[in-house]
Amino acid sequence: MKSKNSTMKILVIITTVVIVLGITLVVLNNNTNSEAGEKFAEQPPIEGQPVLGEDDAPVTVVEFGDFKCPACKAWGETIFPQLVNDYVDTGDVKFSYINTLFHGKESTLASMAAESVLHQSPEAYWEFHEGLFNAQPSENHDSSWITNEKIIEIANEIENIDVEELELALENETVVEEVNKDTELVEEFNVQMTPSIMINDIMLEDPFDYEAIKKLIDQELEG
């Protein structure tokens, strides 16, 4: 009888330890996600999107951005170069950009232009992408600065862009379906602000916290 009671006590202790360990792991996992941001069931698909970096890079970073957004320009000038230097150039990360049309007609026009350049000359896309952000004024962000004339002016300064083809694409809205696909992704991933940054399937709470970005990328690289 005494032996049976001892066995029962051991079983109770073992069961309690297992339960406590399970709860601890759940709490730790939840804390990790809450520190980084919201976790989704999957990462955004980037087929057909502009991609910078190696195709087989193990980690994907996606920016939901708007060419008319001042915060996106700031992110591109401060965080993006560090990300490229530390992770994209090393082959650890591939970076993709999804158009987010939060500033009306000008956002749409810039996105149409960028998609048109990507379609006709992928090697010129990132220079054109940078050119659009560089053209964003440092003040009076709400002023109308994204125009067909400004787009053509930027395109004329970049090799490998057929400006006449770009003008026709804008006139005929030939890439409107690609822009619409981006809008569907913005809705699917419940994007509320620009820039919004996803590392694989996790949406960061603070896109300007580079230490958090590094920590999460390193965790994803470790698997």
KOLBAZA-571209 format. One record per atom (N, C-alpha, C): residue in three letters; atom name; x, y, z. Coordinates in steps of 0.05 Angstrom, whole numbers, plus 5000, padded with zeros to 4 digits. Example, Ala and Ser with C-alpha at 12.3 -4.5 7.8 and 13.67 -1.06 7.14 Angstrom:
# residues 2
 rest atom    u    v    w
  ALA    N 5264 4886 5156
  ALA   CA 5246 4910 5156
  ALA    C 5264 4934 5156
  SER    N 5257 4955 5142
  SER   CA 5273 4979 5143
  SER    C 5258 5001 5157
//
This chain:
# residues 223
 rest atom    u    v    w
  MET    N 5017 4976 5000
  MET   CA 5000 5000 5000
  MET    C 5018 5025 5000
  LYS    N 5038 5024 5016
  LYS   CA 5056 5047 5018
  LYS    C 5070 5051 4991
  SER    N 5078 5029 4978
  SER   CA 5091 5031 4952
  SER    C 5073 5043 4931
  LYS    N 5047 5035 4932
  LYS   CA 5027 5045 4913
  LYS    C 5024 5075 4918
  ASN    N 5023 5085 4943
  ASN   CA 5019 5113 4948
  ASN    C 5044 5129 4938
  SER    N 5067 5117 4942
  SER   CA 5091 5131 4932
  SER    C 5091 5134 4902
  THR    N 5082 5112 4889
  THR   CA 5081 5113 4859
  THR    C 5062 5134 4850
  MET    N 5039 5137 4864
  MET   CA 5019 5157 4857
  MET    C 5030 5185 4860
  LYS    N 5044 5188 4883
  LYS   CA 5056 5215 4888
  LYS    C 5076 5222 4866
  ILE    N 5092 5203 4858
  ILE   CA 5112 5208 4837
  ILE    C 5098 5216 4811
  LEU    N 5076 5201 4804
  LEU   CA 5061 5206 4780
  LEU    C 5049 5234 4781
  VAL    N 5039 5242 4804
  VAL   CA 5026 5269 4807
  VAL    C 5048 5290 4803
  ILE    N 5071 5286 4815
  ILE   CA 5093 5305 4813
  ILE    C 5102 5308 4784
  ILE    N 5105 5285 4771
  ILE   CA 5114 5286 4742
  ILE    C 5093 5300 4725
  THR    N 5068 5294 4730
  THR   CA 5046 5306 4714
  THR    C 5046 5337 4719
  THR    N 5050 5345 4744
  THR   CA 5050 5373 4750
  THR    C 5073 5387 4737
  VAL    N 5097 5374 4737
  VAL   CA 5120 5386 4724
  VAL    C 5116 5389 4694
  VAL    N 5104 5369 4682
  VAL   CA 5099 5370 4653
  VAL    C 5080 5393 4646
  ILE    N 5058 5396 4663
  ILE   CA 5039 5417 4658
  ILE    C 5052 5444 4661
  VAL    N 5068 5447 4682
  VAL   CA 5081 5473 4687
  VAL    C 5100 5480 4664
  LEU    N 5115 5460 4655
  LEU   CA 5133 5464 4632
  LEU    C 5118 5472 4607
  GLY    N 5096 5459 4603
  GLY   CA 5079 5465 4579
  GLY    C 5069 5494 4580
  ILE    N 5059 5502 4604
  ILE   CA 5049 5529 4607
  ILE    C 5071 5549 4603
  THR    N 5095 5543 4614
  THR   CA 5118 5561 4612
  THR    C 5125 5565 4583
  LEU    N 5126 5543 4567
  LEU   CA 5133 5545 4539
  LEU    C 5113 5562 4524
  VAL    N 5087 5558 4530
  VAL   CA 5066 5574 4517
  VAL    C 5069 5603 4523
  VAL    N 5074 5609 4549
  VAL   CA 5078 5637 4557
  VAL    C 5102 5650 4543
  LEU    N 5124 5635 4543
  LEU   CA 5148 5645 4530
  LEU    C 5144 5650 4501
  ASN    N 5130 5631 4487
  ASN   CA 5124 5634 4459
  ASN    C 5106 5658 4454
  ASN    N 5086 5662 4471
  ASN   CA 5068 5685 4468
  ASN    C 5083 5711 4472
  ASN    N 5101 5711 4492
  ASN   CA 5116 5735 4498
  ASN    C 5134 5743 4474
  THR    N 5146 5722 4462
  THR   CA 5163 5727 4439
  THR    C 5148 5740 4417
  ASN    N 5124 5730 4411
  ASN   CA 5108 5741 4390
  ASN    C 5098 5769 4397
  SER    N 5090 5773 4422
  SER   CA 5080 5799 4429
  SER    C 5102 5821 4429
  GLU    N 5127 5812 4435
  GLU   CA 5149 5831 4434
  GLU    C 5155 5839 4405
  ALA    N 5153 5820 4387
  ALA   CA 5160 5825 4359
  ALA    C 5137 5838 4345
  GLY    N 5113 5827 4348
  GLY   CA 5090 5837 4334
  GLY    C 5069 5815 4329
  GLU    N 5051 5821 4311
  GLU   CA 5029 5802 4306
  GLU    C 5038 5780 4287
  LYS    N 5032 5755 4295
  LYS   CA 5039 5732 4278
  LYS    C 5016 5724 4261
  PHE    N 5021 5719 4235
  PHE   CA 5000 5711 4217
  PHE    C 5004 5681 4210
  ALA    N 4984 5670 4196
  ALA   CA 4985 5642 4189
  ALA    C 5006 5637 4168
  GLU    N 5013 5657 4152
  GLU   CA 5032 5655 4131
  GLU    C 5045 5682 4125
  GLN    N 5066 5682 4109
  GLN   CA 5078 5707 4101
  GLN    C 5066 5717 4075
  PRO    N 5068 5742 4069
  PRO   CA 5056 5752 4044
  PRO    C 5070 5739 4020
  PRO    N 5054 5731 4000
  PRO   CA 5067 5720 3975
  PRO    C 5081 5742 3960
  ILE    N 5105 5737 3950
  ILE   CA 5120 5757 3936
  ILE    C 5125 5751 3906
  GLU    N 5111 5730 3896
  GLU   CA 5113 5724 3868
  GLU    C 5103 5748 3852
  GLY    N 5118 5757 3833
  GLY   CA 5110 5780 3817
  GLY    C 5116 5807 3829
  GLN    N 5126 5807 3854
  GLN   CA 5133 5832 3868
  GLN    C 5162 5839 3863
  PRO    N 5170 5864 3866
  PRO   CA 5198 5870 3865
  PRO    C 5213 5857 3888
  VAL    N 5236 5845 3882
  VAL   CA 5251 5831 3903
  VAL    C 5280 5839 3900
  LEU    N 5292 5846 3923
  LEU   CA 5320 5853 3925
  LEU    C 5333 5832 3942
  GLY    N 5354 5819 3931
  GLY   CA 5368 5799 3945
  GLY    C 5367 5772 3931
  GLU    N 5378 5752 3944
  GLU   CA 5379 5725 3932
  GLU    C 5352 5711 3934
  ASP    N 5345 5697 3913
  ASP   CA 5319 5683 3913
  ASP    C 5317 5662 3934
  ASP    N 5340 5650 3941
  ASP   CA 5340 5629 3961
  ASP    C 5347 5638 3989
  ALA    N 5346 5665 3993
  ALA   CA 5351 5675 4020
  ALA    C 5331 5663 4040
  PRO    N 5339 5654 4063
  PRO   CA 5321 5640 4081
  PRO    C 5300 5657 4095
  VAL    N 5304 5683 4096
  VAL   CA 5285 5701 4110
  VAL    C 5275 5722 4090
  THR    N 5249 5727 4091
  THR   CA 5236 5747 4074
  THR    C 5227 5771 4090
  VAL    N 5235 5795 4082
  VAL   CA 5225 5819 4095
  VAL    C 5208 5834 4074
  VAL    N 5184 5841 4082
  VAL   CA 5166 5855 4064
  VAL    C 5159 5882 4076
  GLU    N 5160 5903 4059
  GLU   CA 5151 5929 4067
  GLU    C 5124 5935 4053
  PHE    N 5104 5941 4069
  PHE   CA 5080 5953 4058
  PHE    C 5084 5983 4059
  GLY    N 5089 5995 4036
  GLY   CA 5096 6024 4035
  GLY    C 5080 6040 4015
  ASP    N 5083 6066 4018
  ASP   CA 5068 6085 4002
  ASP    C 5088 6107 3993
  PHE    N 5091 6111 3967
  PHE   CA 5111 6130 3957
  PHE    C 5106 6159 3967
  LYS    N 5081 6165 3975
  LYS   CA 5075 6191 3984
  LYS    C 5076 6194 4015
  CYS    N 5085 6172 4028
  CYS   CA 5085 6172 4057
  CYS    C 5112 6182 4068
  PRO    N 5113 6203 4084
  PRO   CA 5138 6213 4095
  PRO    C 5153 6193 4113
  ALA    N 5137 6177 4128
  ALA   CA 5150 6157 4145
  ALA    C 5164 6135 4129
  CYS    N 5152 6129 4106
  CYS   CA 5164 6109 4088
  CYS    C 5191 6119 4077
  LYS    N 5191 6145 4070
  LYS   CA 5216 6157 4061
  LYS    C 5237 6156 4083
  ALA    N 5229 6163 4107
  ALA   CA 5248 6163 4130
  ALA    C 5258 6135 4135
  TRP    N 5240 6115 4133
  TRP   CA 5249 6087 4137
  TRP    C 5269 6079 4116
  GLY    N 5263 6087 4091
  GLY   CA 5281 6080 4070
  GLY    C 5309 6093 4072
  GLU    N 5310 6116 4086
  GLU   CA 5335 6130 4089
  GLU    C 5351 6121 4113
  THR    N 5337 6110 4133
  THR   CA 5351 6103 4158
  THR    C 5353 6073 4163
  ILE    N 5331 6059 4161
  ILE   CA 5331 6030 4168
  ILE    C 5339 6013 4144
  PHE    N 5328 6019 4121
  PHE   CA 5333 6003 4097
  PHE    C 5363 5999 4091
  PRO    N 5379 6020 4091
  PRO   CA 5408 6015 4084
  PRO    C 5422 5996 4104
  GLN    N 5414 5997 4129
  GLN   CA 5426 5979 4149
  GLN    C 5417 5950 4143
  LEU    N 5391 5947 4136
  LEU   CA 5381 5920 4130
  LEU    C 5395 5908 4106
  VAL    N 5399 5925 4086
  VAL   CA 5412 5915 4061
  VAL    C 5441 5907 4068
  ASN    N 5455 5924 4082
  ASN   CA 5483 5919 4089
  ASN    C 5487 5894 4107
  ASP    N 5469 5892 4127
  ASP   CA 5473 5870 4147
  ASP    C 5461 5843 4138
  TYR    N 5441 5844 4121
  TYR   CA 5427 5819 4116
  TYR    C 5421 5813 4086
  VAL    N 5415 5833 4070
  VAL   CA 5409 5828 4042
  VAL    C 5435 5821 4027
  ASP    N 5455 5838 4030
  ASP   CA 5480 5834 4016
  ASP    C 5494 5808 4025
  THR    N 5488 5799 4049
  THR   CA 5501 5774 4058
  THR    C 5486 5749 4049
  GLY    N 5463 5752 4036
  GLY   CA 5447 5729 4026
  GLY    C 5428 5718 4046
  ASP    N 5425 5731 4069
  ASP   CA 5407 5720 4090
  ASP    C 5378 5729 4086
  VAL    N 5374 5752 4074
  VAL   CA 5347 5763 4071
  VAL    C 5342 5772 4043
  LYS    N 5318 5767 4033
  LYS   CA 5308 5779 4009
  LYS    C 5286 5799 4017
  PHE    N 5286 5822 4004
  PHE   CA 5268 5844 4011
  PHE    C 5249 5849 3988
  SER    N 5224 5853 3996
  SER   CA 5203 5858 3976
  SER    C 5186 5882 3985
  TYR    N 5173 5895 3965
  TYR   CA 5157 5919 3970
  TYR    C 5130 5916 3959
  ILE    N 5109 5921 3976
  ILE   CA 5081 5919 3967
  ILE    C 5069 5947 3969
  ASN    N 5057 5956 3947
  ASN   CA 5045 5982 3946
  ASN    C 5021 5984 3964
  THR    N 5020 6006 3979
  THR   CA 4998 6011 3997
  THR    C 4987 6039 3991
  LEU    N 4962 6040 3983
  LEU   CA 4951 6065 3972
  LEU    C 4935 6080 3993
  PHE    N 4950 6092 4012
  PHE   CA 4937 6106 4034
  PHE    C 4934 6136 4029
  HIS    N 4946 6146 4007
  HIS   CA 4945 6175 4001
  HIS    C 4932 6181 3975
  GLY    N 4912 6166 3968
  GLY   CA 4895 6173 3946
  GLY    C 4907 6170 3918
  LYS    N 4899 6188 3900
  LYS   CA 4906 6186 3872
  LYS    C 4936 6186 3867
  GLU    N 4950 6202 3882
  GLU   CA 4979 6204 3878
  GLU    C 4993 6178 3885
  SER    N 4984 6165 3906
  SER   CA 4995 6139 3914
  SER    C 4990 6119 3891
  THR    N 4966 6120 3880
  THR   CA 4958 6102 3858
  THR    C 4976 6107 3834
  LEU    N 4979 6132 3827
  LEU   CA 4995 6139 3803
  LEU    C 5024 6130 3807
  ALA    N 5036 6135 3830
  ALA   CA 5064 6126 3835
  ALA    C 5066 6096 3834
  SER    N 5047 6082 3845
  SER   CA 5047 6053 3845
  SER    C 5045 6042 3817
  MET    N 5027 6054 3801
  MET   CA 5024 6046 3773
  MET    C 5050 6050 3758
  ALA    N 5064 6072 3763
  ALA   CA 5089 6077 3750
  ALA    C 5110 6057 3758
  ALA    N 5112 6051 3784
  ALA   CA 5132 6032 3794
  ALA    C 5127 6004 3782
  GLU    N 5101 5996 3782
  GLU   CA 5094 5970 3771
  GLU    C 5100 5968 3741
  SER    N 5096 5991 3727
  SER   CA 5102 5992 3698
  SER    C 5132 5989 3693
  VAL    N 5148 6002 3709
  VAL   CA 5177 5999 3707
  VAL    C 5186 5971 3713
  LEU    N 5175 5960 3734
  LEU   CA 5181 5932 3741
  LEU    C 5175 5913 3719
  HIS    N 5152 5918 3706
  HIS   CA 5143 5900 3684
  HIS    C 5162 5902 3660
  GLN    N 5170 5926 3653
  GLN   CA 5186 5929 3628
  GLN    C 5216 5926 3634
  SER    N 5225 5933 3658
  SER   CA 5254 5933 3663
  SER    C 5260 5928 3692
  PRO    N 5258 5902 3701
  PRO   CA 5262 5896 3730
  PRO    C 5289 5906 3741
  GLU    N 5310 5907 3724
  GLU   CA 5336 5916 3734
  GLU    C 5336 5946 3740
  ALA    N 5316 5961 3730
  ALA   CA 5315 5990 3735
  ALA    C 5296 5997 3758
  TYR    N 5281 5976 3768
  TYR   CA 5260 5982 3787
  TYR    C 5270 5996 3812
  TRP    N 5291 5985 3825
  TRP   CA 5299 5996 3852
  TRP    C 5310 6024 3849
  GLU    N 5323 6031 3827
  GLU   CA 5332 6058 3823
  GLU    C 5308 6077 3820
  PHE    N 5288 6067 3805
  PHE   CA 5264 6084 3802
  PHE    C 5249 6087 3828
  HIS    N 5248 6065 3843
  HIS   CA 5236 6065 3870
  HIS    C 5249 6086 3887
  GLU    N 5275 6087 3888
  GLU   CA 5290 6106 3903
  GLU    C 5285 6135 3893
  GLY    N 5284 6137 3866
  GLY   CA 5280 6163 3854
  GLY    C 5253 6175 3862
  LEU    N 5232 6159 3863
  LEU   CA 5206 6169 3872
  LEU    C 5208 6179 3901
  PHE    N 5220 6164 3918
  PHE   CA 5222 6174 3946
  PHE    C 5240 6198 3948
  ASN    N 5261 6199 3932
  ASN   CA 5279 6223 3933
  ASN    C 5264 6248 3924
  ALA    N 5244 6245 3907
  ALA   CA 5229 6268 3896
  ALA    C 5208 6278 3916
  GLN    N 5203 6262 3937
  GLN   CA 5184 6270 3957
  GLN    C 5194 6295 3972
  PRO    N 5178 6316 3973
  PRO   CA 5188 6341 3987
  PRO    C 5191 6336 4017
  SER    N 5210 6350 4029
  SER   CA 5215 6348 4058
  SER    C 5194 6363 4074
  GLU    N 5180 6381 4061
  GLU   CA 5158 6396 4073
  GLU    C 5134 6395 4055
  ASN    N 5111 6403 4066
  ASN   CA 5086 6403 4050
  ASN    C 5081 6376 4037
  HIS    N 5080 6355 4053
  HIS   CA 5077 6328 4043
  HIS    C 5050 6325 4028
  ASP    N 5030 6341 4036
  ASP   CA 5004 6337 4025
  ASP    C 5001 6352 3998
  SER    N 5021 6367 3990
  SER   CA 5020 6381 3965
  SER    C 5021 6360 3942
  SER    N 5010 6368 3919
  SER   CA 5009 6349 3897
  SER    C 5036 6349 3882
  TRP    N 5052 6329 3887
  TRP   CA 5078 6328 3874
  TRP    C 5081 6304 3857
  ILE    N 5065 6283 3861
  ILE   CA 5067 6259 3843
  ILE    C 5049 6264 3819
  THR    N 5062 6272 3797
  THR   CA 5048 6277 3772
  THR    C 5060 6261 3750
  ASN    N 5047 6259 3728
  ASN   CA 5058 6245 3704
  ASN    C 5085 6258 3696
  GLU    N 5085 6285 3698
  GLU   CA 5109 6299 3690
  GLU    C 5133 6292 3708
  LYS    N 5128 6291 3734
  LYS   CA 5149 6284 3753
  LYS    C 5159 6255 3749
  ILE    N 5140 6237 3743
  ILE   CA 5147 6209 3739
  ILE    C 5165 6207 3714
  ILE    N 5158 6220 3693
  ILE   CA 5174 6219 3668
  ILE    C 5201 6232 3673
  GLU    N 5202 6253 3688
  GLU   CA 5227 6267 3695
  GLU    C 5246 6247 3709
  ILE    N 5235 6232 3728
  ILE   CA 5252 6213 3743
  ILE    C 5261 6190 3724
  ALA    N 5242 6181 3708
  ALA   CA 5248 6158 3690
  ALA    C 5270 6166 3669
  ASN    N 5270 6191 3661
  ASN   CA 5289 6200 3641
  ASN    C 5318 6199 3652
  GLU    N 5321 6199 3678
  GLU   CA 5347 6199 3690
  GLU    C 5358 6171 3695
  ILE    N 5342 6150 3688
  ILE   CA 5350 6123 3694
  ILE    C 5353 6107 3668
  GLU    N 5375 6093 3666
  GLU   CA 5379 6076 3643
  GLU    C 5360 6052 3643
  ASN    N 5355 6041 3619
  ASN   CA 5339 6017 3616
  ASN    C 5309 6021 3620
  ILE    N 5300 6046 3621
  ILE   CA 5271 6052 3622
  ILE    C 5263 6064 3596
  ASP    N 5244 6051 3582
  ASP   CA 5233 6061 3558
  ASP    C 5211 6081 3566
  VAL    N 5217 6107 3564
  VAL   CA 5199 6127 3574
  VAL    C 5172 6127 3558
  GLU    N 5174 6123 3533
  GLU   CA 5149 6123 3516
  GLU    C 5131 6100 3525
  GLU    N 5144 6077 3529
  GLU   CA 5128 6054 3539
  GLU    C 5116 6059 3566
  LEU    N 5131 6073 3583
  LEU   CA 5120 6080 3610
  LEU    C 5096 6099 3607
  GLU    N 5098 6118 3590
  GLU   CA 5076 6137 3586
  GLU    C 5051 6123 3576
  LEU    N 5055 6104 3558
  LEU   CA 5032 6089 3547
  LEU    C 5020 6071 3569
  ALA    N 5037 6059 3585
  ALA   CA 5027 6042 3607
  ALA    C 5011 6058 3627
  LEU    N 5019 6082 3633
  LEU   CA 5004 6099 3652
  LEU    C 4978 6108 3639
  GLU    N 4979 6115 3613
  GLU   CA 4955 6124 3599
  GLU    C 4934 6102 3598
  ASN    N 4944 6077 3592
  ASN   CA 4925 6054 3588
  ASN    C 4920 6038 3614
  GLU    N 4934 6045 3635
  GLU   CA 4932 6031 3661
  GLU    C 4936 6001 3658
  THR    N 4957 5994 3644
  THR   CA 4962 5966 3636
  THR    C 4970 5948 3660
  VAL    N 4978 5960 3682
  VAL   CA 4986 5944 3705
  VAL    C 4967 5947 3728
  VAL    N 4943 5956 3723
  VAL   CA 4924 5961 3744
  VAL    C 4918 5936 3760
  GLU    N 4919 5913 3747
  GLU   CA 4913 5888 3762
  GLU    C 4935 5882 3783
  GLU    N 4960 5889 3776
  GLU   CA 4982 5885 3795
  GLU    C 4978 5903 3820
  VAL    N 4970 5928 3815
  VAL   CA 4965 5946 3837
  VAL    C 4941 5936 3854
  ASN    N 4921 5926 3841
  ASN   CA 4898 5915 3855
  ASN    C 4905 5891 3872
  LYS    N 4924 5874 3862
  LYS   CA 4933 5851 3878
  LYS    C 4946 5861 3904
  ASP    N 4962 5882 3902
  ASP   CA 4974 5893 3926
  ASP    C 4954 5903 3946
  THR    N 4933 5916 3936
  THR   CA 4911 5925 3954
  THR    C 4898 5902 3968
  GLU    N 4895 5880 3954
  GLU   CA 4883 5856 3967
  GLU    C 4901 5846 3989
  LEU    N 4927 5847 3985
  LEU   CA 4946 5838 4006
  LEU    C 4945 5857 4029
  VAL    N 4943 5883 4024
  VAL   CA 4941 5902 4046
  VAL    C 4917 5896 4063
  GLU    N 4895 5888 4051
  GLU   CA 4870 5881 4066
  GLU    C 4874 5855 4080
  GLU    N 4886 5835 4066
  GLU   CA 4889 5808 4078
  GLU    C 4906 5809 4103
  PHE    N 4927 5826 4103
  PHE   CA 4945 5827 4126
  PHE    C 4939 5851 4144
  ASN    N 4915 5862 4141
  ASN   CA 4905 5882 4159
  ASN    C 4925 5905 4164
  VAL    N 4936 5915 4143
  VAL   CA 4956 5936 4145
  VAL    C 4942 5962 4152
  GLN    N 4951 5974 4174
  GLN   CA 4938 5998 4185
  GLN    C 4955 6023 4182
  MET    N 4981 6020 4176
  MET   CA 4998 6043 4174
  MET    C 5021 6037 4155
  THR    N 5034 6058 4145
  THR   CA 5057 6055 4129
  THR    C 5080 6070 4142
  PRO    N 5105 6058 4142
  PRO   CA 5110 6031 4132
  PRO    C 5101 6010 4152
  SER    N 5092 5988 4142
  SER   CA 5088 5964 4158
  SER    C 5108 5943 4148
  ILE    N 5123 5932 4167
  ILE   CA 5145 5913 4160
  ILE    C 5138 5885 4170
  MET    N 5140 5865 4152
  MET   CA 5136 5838 4160
  MET    C 5162 5823 4156
  ILE    N 5170 5807 4176
  ILE   CA 5192 5789 4174
  ILE    C 5181 5761 4174
  ASN    N 5183 5747 4152
  ASN   CA 5168 5723 4147
  ASN    C 5139 5727 4153
  ASP    N 5128 5714 4174
  ASP   CA 5099 5716 4179
  ASP    C 5093 5734 4203
  ILE    N 5111 5751 4212
  ILE   CA 5107 5768 4235
  ILE    C 5108 5797 4227
  MET    N 5087 5811 4234
  MET   CA 5085 5840 4229
  MET    C 5097 5855 4253
  LEU    N 5118 5870 4249
  LEU   CA 5131 5884 4271
  LEU    C 5113 5906 4282
  GLU    N 5115 5910 4309
  GLU   CA 5101 5931 4322
  GLU    C 5113 5958 4315
  ASP    N 5140 5960 4315
  ASP   CA 5154 5985 4310
  ASP    C 5173 5981 4287
  PRO    N 5167 5991 4263
  PRO   CA 5184 5987 4240
  PRO    C 5211 6002 4242
  PHE    N 5213 6021 4261
  PHE   CA 5237 6037 4264
  PHE    C 5256 6027 4286
  ASP    N 5248 6005 4299
  ASP   CA 5265 5993 4319
  ASP    C 5284 5972 4306
  TYR    N 5307 5982 4298
  TYR   CA 5325 5964 4283
  TYR    C 5336 5941 4300
  GLU    N 5339 5945 4325
  GLU   CA 5348 5924 4342
  GLU    C 5328 5901 4343
  ALA    N 5302 5908 4344
  ALA   CA 5281 5888 4343
  ALA    C 5280 5874 4316
  ILE    N 5285 5889 4295
  ILE   CA 5287 5876 4269
  ILE    C 5309 5856 4268
  LYS    N 5333 5864 4277
  LYS   CA 5356 5846 4277
  LYS    C 5350 5821 4294
  LYS    N 5339 5825 4317
  LYS   CA 5333 5803 4336
  LYS    C 5315 5783 4323
  LEU    N 5294 5792 4310
  LEU   CA 5274 5774 4298
  LEU    C 5286 5760 4274
  ILE    N 5301 5775 4257
  ILE   CA 5314 5762 4234
  ILE    C 5333 5740 4244
  ASP    N 5349 5746 4264
  ASP   CA 5368 5726 4275
  ASP    C 5353 5701 4285
  GLN    N 5330 5706 4299
  GLN   CA 5314 5683 4309
  GLN    C 5304 5667 4285
  GLU    N 5295 5680 4264
  GLU   CA 5285 5665 4241
  GLU    C 5307 5650 4227
  LEU    N 5331 5662 4226
  LEU   CA 5354 5648 4214
  LEU    C 5362 5623 4229
  GLU    N 5358 5625 4256
  GLU   CA 5365 5602 4273
  GLU    C 5344 5580 4270
  GLY    N 5320 5587 4260
  GLY   CA 5299 5568 4257
  GLY    C 5284 5562 4282
//
